């Protein structure tokens, strides 16, 4: 089963083969993403081991959303031993977020 994940905006997009799911994840992405993916797998009569490849939309988009999504897909691909691809179809050992601009880091107050 092919898994596709896009966490670049507050609406997370998950595809399992040809089935697409949209979830208004908002601020619960880090806490609930793995459970959300697993629940959709179960709905399809599948489990983690049924994933054969992972595709990830690496950006541009939300800094935090992309970091969370990249961490999840990198971990899943490594633990399941499946290939990992970015949105251009490039097979990668690790997918890195593409933010589209430099991070807006404010200077320390002290």
GUTILUM-203901 format. One record per atom (N, C-alpha, C): residue in three letters; atom name; x, y, z. Coordinates in steps of 0.1 Angstrom, whole numbers, plus 5000, padded with zeros to 4 digits. Example, Ala and Ser with C-alpha at 12.3 -4.5 7.8 and 13.67 -1.06 7.14 Angstrom:
<sites>
+-----+------+------+------+------+
: res : atom :    x :    y :    z :
+-----+------+------+------+------+
: ALA :    N : 5132 : 4943 : 5078 :
: ALA :   CA : 5123 : 4955 : 5078 :
: ALA :    C : 5132 : 4967 : 5078 :
: SER :    N : 5128 : 4978 : 5071 :
: SER :   CA : 5137 : 4989 : 5071 :
: SER :    C : 5129 : 5000 : 5079 :
+-----+------+------+------+------+
</sites>
This chain:
<sites>
+-----+------+------+------+------+
: res : atom :    x :    y :    z :
+-----+------+------+------+------+
: UNK :    N : 5008 : 4988 : 5000 :
: UNK :   CA : 5000 : 5000 : 5000 :
: UNK :    C : 5009 : 5012 : 5000 :
: UNK :    N : 5006 : 5022 : 4991 :
: UNK :   CA : 5013 : 5034 : 4990 :
: UNK :    C : 5007 : 5045 : 4999 :
: UNK :    N : 5016 : 5051 : 5008 :
: UNK :   CA : 5011 : 5061 : 5017 :
: UNK :    C : 5017 : 5075 : 5012 :
: UNK :    N : 5008 : 5085 : 5011 :
: UNK :   CA : 5012 : 5098 : 5007 :
: UNK :    C : 5007 : 5107 : 5019 :
: UNK :    N : 5016 : 5116 : 5023 :
: UNK :   CA : 5013 : 5125 : 5034 :
: UNK :    C : 5017 : 5140 : 5031 :
: UNK :    N : 5008 : 5149 : 5033 :
: UNK :   CA : 5011 : 5163 : 5032 :
: UNK :    C : 5007 : 5170 : 5045 :
: UNK :    N : 5016 : 5175 : 5052 :
: UNK :   CA : 5014 : 5183 : 5065 :
: UNK :    C : 5018 : 5197 : 5063 :
: UNK :    N : 5018 : 5203 : 5051 :
: UNK :   CA : 5023 : 5216 : 5049 :
: UNK :    C : 5013 : 5227 : 5053 :
: UNK :    N : 5001 : 5224 : 5056 :
: UNK :   CA : 4990 : 5233 : 5060 :
: UNK :    C : 4982 : 5228 : 5072 :
: UNK :    N : 4973 : 5236 : 5078 :
: UNK :   CA : 4965 : 5230 : 5089 :
: UNK :    C : 4956 : 5219 : 5085 :
: UNK :    N : 4954 : 5217 : 5072 :
: UNK :   CA : 4946 : 5206 : 5067 :
: UNK :    C : 4956 : 5195 : 5062 :
: UNK :    N : 4957 : 5184 : 5070 :
: UNK :   CA : 4966 : 5173 : 5066 :
: UNK :    C : 4959 : 5165 : 5055 :
: UNK :    N : 4967 : 5161 : 5045 :
: UNK :   CA : 4962 : 5152 : 5035 :
: UNK :    C : 4969 : 5139 : 5036 :
: UNK :    N : 4961 : 5128 : 5036 :
: UNK :   CA : 4967 : 5115 : 5037 :
: UNK :    C : 4960 : 5107 : 5026 :
: UNK :    N : 4969 : 5100 : 5018 :
: UNK :   CA : 4963 : 5091 : 5008 :
: UNK :    C : 4969 : 5077 : 5010 :
: UNK :    N : 4960 : 5067 : 5010 :
: UNK :   CA : 4964 : 5053 : 5011 :
: UNK :    C : 4959 : 5047 : 4998 :
: UNK :    N : 4969 : 5044 : 4989 :
: UNK :   CA : 4966 : 5040 : 4975 :
: UNK :    C : 4957 : 5051 : 4969 :
: UNK :    N : 4945 : 5048 : 4965 :
: UNK :   CA : 4937 : 5058 : 4958 :
: UNK :    C : 4927 : 5065 : 4967 :
: UNK :    N : 4927 : 5061 : 4980 :
: UNK :   CA : 4917 : 5068 : 4989 :
: UNK :    C : 4924 : 5080 : 4996 :
: UNK :    N : 4917 : 5091 : 4995 :
: UNK :   CA : 4922 : 5103 : 5001 :
: UNK :    C : 4914 : 5107 : 5013 :
: UNK :    N : 4921 : 5112 : 5024 :
: UNK :   CA : 4915 : 5117 : 5036 :
: UNK :    C : 4921 : 5130 : 5039 :
: UNK :    N : 4912 : 5139 : 5044 :
: UNK :   CA : 4916 : 5153 : 5048 :
: UNK :    C : 4912 : 5155 : 5062 :
: UNK :    N : 4921 : 5161 : 5070 :
: UNK :   CA : 4919 : 5162 : 5084 :
: UNK :    C : 4924 : 5176 : 5088 :
: UNK :    N : 4915 : 5183 : 5095 :
: UNK :   CA : 4919 : 5197 : 5100 :
: UNK :    C : 4927 : 5194 : 5113 :
: UNK :    N : 4939 : 5192 : 5112 :
: UNK :   CA : 4948 : 5188 : 5123 :
: UNK :    C : 4951 : 5199 : 5132 :
: UNK :    N : 4952 : 5211 : 5127 :
: UNK :   CA : 4956 : 5223 : 5135 :
: UNK :    C : 4967 : 5220 : 5144 :
: UNK :    N : 4965 : 5223 : 5157 :
: UNK :   CA : 4976 : 5222 : 5167 :
: UNK :    C : 4977 : 5208 : 5173 :
: UNK :    N : 4969 : 5199 : 5168 :
: UNK :   CA : 4970 : 5185 : 5173 :
: UNK :    C : 4978 : 5176 : 5165 :
: UNK :    N : 4985 : 5181 : 5155 :
: UNK :   CA : 4992 : 5173 : 5145 :
: UNK :    C : 5002 : 5164 : 5152 :
: UNK :    N : 5011 : 5170 : 5160 :
: UNK :   CA : 5021 : 5162 : 5167 :
: UNK :    C : 5016 : 5151 : 5176 :
: UNK :    N : 5005 : 5154 : 5183 :
: UNK :   CA : 4999 : 5145 : 5192 :
: UNK :    C : 4992 : 5133 : 5185 :
: UNK :    N : 4985 : 5137 : 5174 :
: UNK :   CA : 4975 : 5127 : 5168 :
: UNK :    C : 4978 : 5121 : 5155 :
: UNK :    N : 4989 : 5125 : 5148 :
: UNK :   CA : 4992 : 5121 : 5135 :
: UNK :    C : 4993 : 5106 : 5133 :
: UNK :    N : 5001 : 5100 : 5142 :
: UNK :   CA : 5003 : 5085 : 5140 :
: UNK :    C : 4990 : 5078 : 5143 :
: UNK :    N : 4982 : 5082 : 5152 :
: UNK :   CA : 4969 : 5076 : 5155 :
: UNK :    C : 4960 : 5077 : 5143 :
: UNK :    N : 4960 : 5090 : 5137 :
: UNK :   CA : 4952 : 5092 : 5125 :
: UNK :    C : 4955 : 5083 : 5114 :
: UNK :    N : 4968 : 5082 : 5111 :
: UNK :   CA : 4973 : 5073 : 5100 :
: UNK :    C : 4969 : 5058 : 5103 :
: UNK :    N : 4971 : 5054 : 5116 :
: UNK :   CA : 4968 : 5040 : 5119 :
: UNK :    C : 4953 : 5037 : 5118 :
: UNK :    N : 4944 : 5047 : 5123 :
: UNK :   CA : 4930 : 5045 : 5122 :
: UNK :    C : 4925 : 5044 : 5107 :
: UNK :    N : 4932 : 5052 : 5098 :
: UNK :   CA : 4928 : 5051 : 5084 :
: UNK :    C : 4933 : 5037 : 5078 :
: UNK :    N : 4944 : 5033 : 5082 :
: UNK :   CA : 4949 : 5019 : 5078 :
: UNK :    C : 4939 : 5009 : 5082 :
: UNK :    N : 4935 : 5009 : 5095 :
: UNK :   CA : 4925 : 4999 : 5100 :
: UNK :    C : 4912 : 5000 : 5092 :
: UNK :    N : 4907 : 5012 : 5089 :
: UNK :   CA : 4895 : 5013 : 5081 :
: UNK :    C : 4896 : 5006 : 5067 :
: UNK :    N : 4908 : 5005 : 5062 :
: UNK :   CA : 4911 : 4998 : 5049 :
: UNK :    C : 4915 : 4983 : 5051 :
: UNK :    N : 4914 : 4978 : 5064 :
: UNK :   CA : 4917 : 4964 : 5066 :
: UNK :    C : 4932 : 4962 : 5066 :
: UNK :    N : 4940 : 4972 : 5068 :
: UNK :   CA : 4955 : 4972 : 5067 :
: UNK :    C : 4961 : 4975 : 5080 :
: UNK :    N : 4974 : 4973 : 5081 :
: UNK :   CA : 4982 : 4977 : 5093 :
: UNK :    C : 4995 : 4983 : 5088 :
: UNK :    N : 5004 : 4987 : 5097 :
: UNK :   CA : 5017 : 4993 : 5093 :
: UNK :    C : 5025 : 4985 : 5083 :
: UNK :    N : 5025 : 4972 : 5085 :
: UNK :   CA : 5034 : 4964 : 5077 :
: UNK :    C : 5029 : 4963 : 5062 :
: UNK :    N : 5016 : 4967 : 5060 :
: UNK :   CA : 5011 : 4967 : 5046 :
: UNK :    C : 5016 : 4979 : 5038 :
: UNK :    N : 5022 : 4989 : 5044 :
: UNK :   CA : 5028 : 5000 : 5037 :
: UNK :    C : 5040 : 4996 : 5029 :
: UNK :    N : 5040 : 4998 : 5016 :
: UNK :   CA : 5051 : 4994 : 5007 :
: UNK :    C : 5060 : 5005 : 5003 :
: UNK :    N : 5055 : 5018 : 5003 :
: UNK :   CA : 5063 : 5030 : 5000 :
: UNK :    C : 5056 : 5042 : 5005 :
: UNK :    N : 5064 : 5052 : 5008 :
: UNK :   CA : 5059 : 5064 : 5014 :
: UNK :    C : 5063 : 5076 : 5005 :
: UNK :    N : 5053 : 5085 : 5002 :
: UNK :   CA : 5056 : 5098 : 4995 :
: UNK :    C : 5052 : 5109 : 5004 :
: UNK :    N : 5061 : 5120 : 5004 :
: UNK :   CA : 5058 : 5131 : 5013 :
: UNK :    C : 5060 : 5144 : 5006 :
: UNK :    N : 5050 : 5153 : 5008 :
: UNK :   CA : 5051 : 5166 : 5002 :
: UNK :    C : 5059 : 5174 : 5012 :
: UNK :    N : 5072 : 5177 : 5008 :
: UNK :   CA : 5082 : 5183 : 5016 :
: UNK :    C : 5081 : 5198 : 5017 :
: UNK :    N : 5072 : 5205 : 5009 :
: UNK :   CA : 5071 : 5219 : 5011 :
: UNK :    C : 5070 : 5226 : 4997 :
: UNK :    N : 5069 : 5239 : 4998 :
: UNK :   CA : 5069 : 5248 : 5009 :
: UNK :    C : 5056 : 5247 : 5017 :
: UNK :    N : 5057 : 5253 : 5029 :
: UNK :   CA : 5045 : 5253 : 5038 :
: UNK :    C : 5049 : 5256 : 5052 :
: UNK :    N : 5040 : 5252 : 5061 :
: UNK :   CA : 5042 : 5254 : 5075 :
: UNK :    C : 5054 : 5248 : 5081 :
: UNK :    N : 5062 : 5256 : 5088 :
: UNK :   CA : 5075 : 5252 : 5093 :
: UNK :    C : 5073 : 5240 : 5103 :
: UNK :    N : 5064 : 5242 : 5112 :
: UNK :   CA : 5061 : 5231 : 5122 :
: UNK :    C : 5055 : 5219 : 5116 :
: UNK :    N : 5045 : 5221 : 5107 :
: UNK :   CA : 5038 : 5210 : 5101 :
: UNK :    C : 5047 : 5202 : 5093 :
: UNK :    N : 5056 : 5208 : 5085 :
: UNK :   CA : 5066 : 5201 : 5077 :
: UNK :    C : 5076 : 5193 : 5085 :
: UNK :    N : 5080 : 5199 : 5096 :
: UNK :   CA : 5090 : 5192 : 5105 :
: UNK :    C : 5083 : 5180 : 5111 :
: UNK :    N : 5071 : 5181 : 5116 :
: UNK :   CA : 5064 : 5170 : 5122 :
: UNK :    C : 5062 : 5159 : 5111 :
: UNK :    N : 5057 : 5162 : 5100 :
: UNK :   CA : 5054 : 5153 : 5089 :
: UNK :    C : 5067 : 5146 : 5085 :
: UNK :    N : 5078 : 5153 : 5083 :
: UNK :   CA : 5091 : 5147 : 5079 :
: UNK :    C : 5096 : 5138 : 5089 :
: UNK :    N : 5095 : 5141 : 5102 :
: UNK :   CA : 5099 : 5132 : 5112 :
: UNK :    C : 5091 : 5119 : 5112 :
: UNK :    N : 5078 : 5120 : 5110 :
: UNK :   CA : 5070 : 5108 : 5110 :
: UNK :    C : 5073 : 5099 : 5098 :
: UNK :    N : 5074 : 5105 : 5086 :
: UNK :   CA : 5076 : 5097 : 5074 :
: UNK :    C : 5091 : 5091 : 5074 :
: UNK :    N : 5100 : 5099 : 5079 :
: UNK :   CA : 5114 : 5093 : 5080 :
: UNK :    C : 5115 : 5082 : 5089 :
: UNK :    N : 5108 : 5083 : 5100 :
: UNK :   CA : 5108 : 5072 : 5110 :
: UNK :    C : 5101 : 5060 : 5105 :
: UNK :    N : 5089 : 5062 : 5099 :
: UNK :   CA : 5081 : 5050 : 5094 :
: UNK :    C : 5089 : 5043 : 5083 :
: UNK :    N : 5095 : 5051 : 5073 :
: UNK :   CA : 5103 : 5045 : 5062 :
: UNK :    C : 5114 : 5036 : 5068 :
: UNK :    N : 5121 : 5042 : 5078 :
: UNK :   CA : 5133 : 5035 : 5083 :
: UNK :    C : 5129 : 5022 : 5091 :
: UNK :    N : 5118 : 5024 : 5099 :
: UNK :   CA : 5114 : 5012 : 5107 :
: UNK :    C : 5107 : 5001 : 5099 :
: UNK :    N : 5100 : 5005 : 5089 :
: UNK :   CA : 5093 : 4995 : 5080 :
: UNK :    C : 5102 : 4990 : 5069 :
: UNK :    N : 5113 : 4997 : 5067 :
: UNK :   CA : 5122 : 4993 : 5056 :
: UNK :    C : 5116 : 4995 : 5042 :
: UNK :    N : 5109 : 5006 : 5040 :
: UNK :   CA : 5102 : 5009 : 5027 :
: UNK :    C : 5108 : 5021 : 5021 :
: UNK :    N : 5108 : 5022 : 5008 :
: UNK :   CA : 5113 : 5034 : 5001 :
: UNK :    C : 5105 : 5047 : 5004 :
: UNK :    N : 5113 : 5058 : 5004 :
: UNK :   CA : 5107 : 5071 : 5008 :
: UNK :    C : 5110 : 5081 : 4996 :
: UNK :    N : 5099 : 5088 : 4992 :
: UNK :   CA : 5100 : 5097 : 4980 :
: UNK :    C : 5095 : 5111 : 4984 :
: UNK :    N : 5101 : 5121 : 4978 :
: UNK :   CA : 5096 : 5135 : 4980 :
: UNK :    C : 5085 : 5137 : 4969 :
: UNK :    N : 5080 : 5150 : 4968 :
: UNK :   CA : 5069 : 5153 : 4959 :
: UNK :    C : 5074 : 5153 : 4944 :
: UNK :    N : 5087 : 5153 : 4942 :
: UNK :   CA : 5092 : 5152 : 4928 :
: UNK :    C : 5095 : 5138 : 4924 :
: UNK :    N : 5091 : 5128 : 4933 :
: UNK :   CA : 5094 : 5114 : 4930 :
: UNK :    C : 5108 : 5110 : 4932 :
: UNK :    N : 5116 : 5118 : 4938 :
: UNK :   CA : 5130 : 5114 : 4941 :
: UNK :    C : 5131 : 5105 : 4953 :
: UNK :    N : 5137 : 5094 : 4951 :
: UNK :   CA : 5139 : 5084 : 4962 :
: UNK :    C : 5150 : 5089 : 4971 :
: UNK :    N : 5147 : 5090 : 4984 :
: UNK :   CA : 5156 : 5096 : 4994 :
: UNK :    C : 5158 : 5087 : 5006 :
: UNK :    N : 5170 : 5087 : 5012 :
: UNK :   CA : 5172 : 5080 : 5025 :
: UNK :    C : 5164 : 5088 : 5036 :
: UNK :    N : 5165 : 5101 : 5035 :
: UNK :   CA : 5157 : 5110 : 5045 :
: UNK :    C : 5151 : 5121 : 5037 :
: UNK :    N : 5139 : 5124 : 5040 :
: UNK :   CA : 5133 : 5136 : 5033 :
: UNK :    C : 5135 : 5148 : 5042 :
: UNK :    N : 5139 : 5159 : 5037 :
: UNK :   CA : 5141 : 5172 : 5044 :
: UNK :    C : 5130 : 5182 : 5040 :
: UNK :    N : 5125 : 5189 : 5050 :
: UNK :   CA : 5115 : 5199 : 5047 :
: UNK :    C : 5120 : 5210 : 5038 :
: UNK :    N : 5112 : 5215 : 5029 :
: UNK :   CA : 5116 : 5226 : 5021 :
: UNK :    C : 5106 : 5237 : 5024 :
: UNK :    N : 5111 : 5247 : 5032 :
: UNK :   CA : 5102 : 5257 : 5038 :
: UNK :    C : 5098 : 5268 : 5028 :
: UNK :    N : 5106 : 5270 : 5018 :
: UNK :   CA : 5103 : 5280 : 5008 :
: UNK :    C : 5109 : 5294 : 5011 :
: UNK :    N : 5114 : 5295 : 5023 :
: UNK :   CA : 5120 : 5308 : 5027 :
: UNK :    C : 5128 : 5305 : 5040 :
: UNK :    N : 5137 : 5314 : 5044 :
: UNK :   CA : 5144 : 5312 : 5056 :
: UNK :    C : 5135 : 5312 : 5068 :
: UNK :    N : 5139 : 5305 : 5079 :
: UNK :   CA : 5131 : 5305 : 5091 :
: UNK :    C : 5131 : 5319 : 5097 :
: UNK :    N : 5119 : 5323 : 5102 :
: UNK :   CA : 5118 : 5336 : 5109 :
: UNK :    C : 5122 : 5334 : 5124 :
: UNK :    N : 5134 : 5335 : 5127 :
: UNK :   CA : 5139 : 5333 : 5141 :
: UNK :    C : 5141 : 5347 : 5148 :
: UNK :    N : 5134 : 5349 : 5158 :
: UNK :   CA : 5135 : 5362 : 5165 :
: UNK :    C : 5148 : 5361 : 5174 :
: UNK :    N : 5154 : 5373 : 5176 :
: UNK :   CA : 5166 : 5373 : 5185 :
: UNK :    C : 5162 : 5371 : 5199 :
: UNK :    N : 5171 : 5366 : 5208 :
: UNK :   CA : 5167 : 5364 : 5222 :
: UNK :    C : 5165 : 5378 : 5228 :
: UNK :    N : 5156 : 5378 : 5238 :
: UNK :   CA : 5153 : 5390 : 5245 :
: UNK :    C : 5164 : 5395 : 5255 :
: UNK :    N : 5172 : 5386 : 5259 :
: UNK :   CA : 5183 : 5390 : 5269 :
: UNK :    C : 5196 : 5388 : 5262 :
+-----+------+------+------+------+
</sites>
